[in-house]
Each structure stands twice: as C-alpha cells, then as structure tokens.
Amino acid sequence: MIDLHTHTFFSDGSLIPSELVYTGKRIGYTGIAITDHADYSNYDFILPRISEASKVLSAHYELAVVPGVELTYLPPGLIFEMSKLVKAAGAKIVVVHGETAAENVPPGTNLAAVKSGVHVLAHPGFLTEEEATIAAKNNVRIEITARTFHGKTNAHVAKMAMKCGAKLILNSDTHIRDHILTPELVKKTLDAAGLNESHLQEMQNNAAELLKEIGVK
C-alpha cells in the first residue's frame, strides 16, 4: 500500500514520524508521504525535520518515506508561489487541502491547485468538471480519502475524475493510528465510493507512478 497524505505532531497529528512510519510498515505499506499542514508561517520549520526523519526511516525500514506538506487554507492566489517555496525547502510531495464539504476553505482552492500543477488535490469535495479536466491535463492526482467526514463526496469525486480522465489515488489523511489504511478501512472506503479492487489497483499504480516521477524508488 502507498499512502501519500499523512500527518504527524508537526501539525495536527498525534504521532511522531517514527511511530507513523512503523505503524504503516507493520500493516504492509511500501510507501508513505509525511505531509503536515503548512503555510508561510511554518514550512521552514517542519520540512527540515520531516526530511531528516524520512531519510533515516526510509533506510532503516526499507520503504519509501517521502517528505512533503499539505498546503492548507492558503489564499488561492498564493498556492503556486507557495508550492515553489516548499519544493525548494525539501518537499517532494505537495498536497493541497481541497474544498472538502466538511470545511469552508477559500473558494477557488481546487482550481488554483490543479492550475498550479501540485502533486495531489486532497478531498476536493464537489469537484467540478473544469477542475477535473485541468487536473488531468496537468497530471495532478485527485484524492479518494479514507477520512469519513472528508469522504462523503468520494463517489462524486471518483465519477467526475474518471469522466475527465484525471488520475485518482487513495490516501488515508492519517492523524491518529486508527486512520492508517488497513484492509478493512480500504474496503469500507471503496464500497462507499462505488469503487472496487480494480479501481484500487489503478489508484495504487497512479501513486507508484507519482513516486517515480519525483525520483523516489
């Protein structure tokens, strides 16, 4: 299992990186991205620490541990410049906190994210055809989330992304140990979204392809 959206206590998660990564490793993960919430106030603090932890844990556990961020609640007009800043600071995966139906992030976030060509648009809520089409063009992965309150629109997201040819990936958005993608949680998420094992394999292939694109083996 590859999971490209997780959090530690460097933002609002409860786990330190070592605990997060080992929990995933024990369940059968082969790749995990640590993507704590970031904006201008904290990216230069969290990224050196996440990057160092990722390097050490990758070597020790023999799985891909990737440093990244989730750009969260940014004014849409700042997403492109912020994505460049965090990449320069060491983020290999840039996720944007999409317009989930569970929270009121700034309108226009989804569109700004896919236009900026970030790696992943997380829990995008009522994804539009325009947003999905641009995501497909710019190779932005669209997230199916295992987080229940963010995932209420997963079926809509899946349908819209597939209609427009955008690539889907499955992520946990882990904040606590119980959010890790166990087989039971994966099945529950797929069923609720109207997806099946074939879709899961395609989503995992899309995640593996993304890791190759950023130079992670």
Secondary structure, 3 states (H helix, E strand, C coil): CEECCECCCCCCCCCCHHHHHHHHHHHCCCEEEEEEEECCCCHHHHHHHHHHHHHHHHHHHCCEEEEEEEECCCCHHHHHHHHHHHHHCCCCEEEEECCCCCCCCCCCHHHHHHHHCCCEEECCCCCCHHHHHHHHHHCCEEEEECCCCCHHHHHHHHHHHHHHCCCEEEECCECCHHHCCCHHHHHHHHHHHCCCHHHHHHHHHHHHHHHHHCCCC
